[in-house]
């Protein structure tokens, strides 16, 4: 199986876990601070995948740099900004409740420091390194933002790295479809890149 298909299949599996979770926690703005063991697992799963795939993407964008040099989120920022400036503005929405996320918008340089997204610094990292003292970081908001961040990353990796570009069958990949069709859980909203419409982002 081509690597980009593996990434999409992983996200589909993650999304199924979110669907199951939604039976017990209503995905509503009033519940965004609700936390649980299952949400903690989902954040770790998504964050760990982001960690690995982001390093792969950076190495593809700037192959002259060794992978070991992309050891944290601060080192990923320059290659992403230099090659994929639209990355930070990509939005993900949840059609079932109308919530919209721009997960990488806060990832920017402030003076001489790289500022991490809240869900990464105070969600994923706190759970990963200080879980016993920061269990409340495993909240619904951080979990949804983390999943949205992973989806943005997989989309960009698939389009800008995969060669040939992936071809998706809408009937098989119902999550990742143009918004004029009926989406399921997560769906891309806007793509500020060389594609004028969302339909051009997908190749059927």
Secondary structure as the mmCIF struct_conf table of DSSP 4:
data_model
#
loop_
_struct_conf.conf_type_id
_struct_conf.id
_struct_conf.beg_label_comp_id
_struct_conf.beg_label_asym_id
_struct_conf.beg_label_seq_id
_struct_conf.end_label_comp_id
_struct_conf.end_label_asym_id
_struct_conf.end_label_seq_id
HELX_RH_AL_P HELX_RH_AL_P1 UNK A 3 UNK A 21
TURN_TY1_P TURN_TY1_P1 UNK A 22 UNK A 24
BEND BEND1 UNK A 25 UNK A 25
BEND BEND2 UNK A 28 UNK A 28
HELX_RH_3T_P HELX_RH_3T_P1 UNK A 29 UNK A 31
TURN_TY1_P TURN_TY1_P2 UNK A 32 UNK A 33
STRN STRN1 UNK A 35 UNK A 35
HELX_RH_AL_P HELX_RH_AL_P2 UNK A 37 UNK A 61
TURN_TY1_P TURN_TY1_P3 UNK A 63 UNK A 64
BEND BEND3 UNK A 65 UNK A 65
HELX_RH_3T_P HELX_RH_3T_P2 UNK A 67 UNK A 69
BEND BEND4 UNK A 72 UNK A 72
HELX_RH_AL_P HELX_RH_AL_P3 UNK A 73 UNK A 83
HELX_RH_3T_P HELX_RH_3T_P3 UNK A 85 UNK A 89
STRN STRN2 UNK A 92 UNK A 94
TURN_TY1_P TURN_TY1_P4 UNK A 95 UNK A 98
STRN STRN3 UNK A 99 UNK A 101
TURN_TY1_P TURN_TY1_P5 UNK A 103 UNK A 106
STRN STRN4 UNK A 108 UNK A 110
TURN_TY1_P TURN_TY1_P6 UNK A 111 UNK A 112
STRN STRN5 UNK A 113 UNK A 115
HELX_LH_PP_P HELX_LH_PP_P1 UNK A 116 UNK A 117
HELX_RH_AL_P HELX_RH_AL_P4 UNK A 118 UNK A 118
HELX_RH_PI_P HELX_RH_PI_P1 UNK A 119 UNK A 124
HELX_RH_AL_P HELX_RH_AL_P5 UNK A 125 UNK A 130
HELX_RH_3T_P HELX_RH_3T_P4 UNK A 131 UNK A 133
HELX_RH_3T_P HELX_RH_3T_P5 UNK A 135 UNK A 137
BEND BEND5 UNK A 138 UNK A 138
STRN STRN6 UNK A 139 UNK A 139
HELX_RH_AL_P HELX_RH_AL_P6 UNK A 140 UNK A 160
TURN_TY1_P TURN_TY1_P7 UNK A 161 UNK A 161
BEND BEND6 UNK A 163 UNK A 164
HELX_LH_PP_P HELX_LH_PP_P2 UNK A 165 UNK A 166
TURN_TY1_P TURN_TY1_P8 UNK A 170 UNK A 172
TURN_TY1_P TURN_TY1_P9 UNK A 174 UNK A 175
BEND BEND7 UNK A 176 UNK A 176
TURN_TY1_P TURN_TY1_P10 UNK A 179 UNK A 180
BEND BEND8 UNK A 181 UNK A 181
BEND BEND9 UNK A 185 UNK A 185
STRN STRN7 UNK A 186 UNK A 188
BEND BEND10 UNK A 193 UNK A 194
BEND BEND11 UNK A 196 UNK A 197
HELX_RH_AL_P HELX_RH_AL_P7 UNK A 198 UNK A 201
#
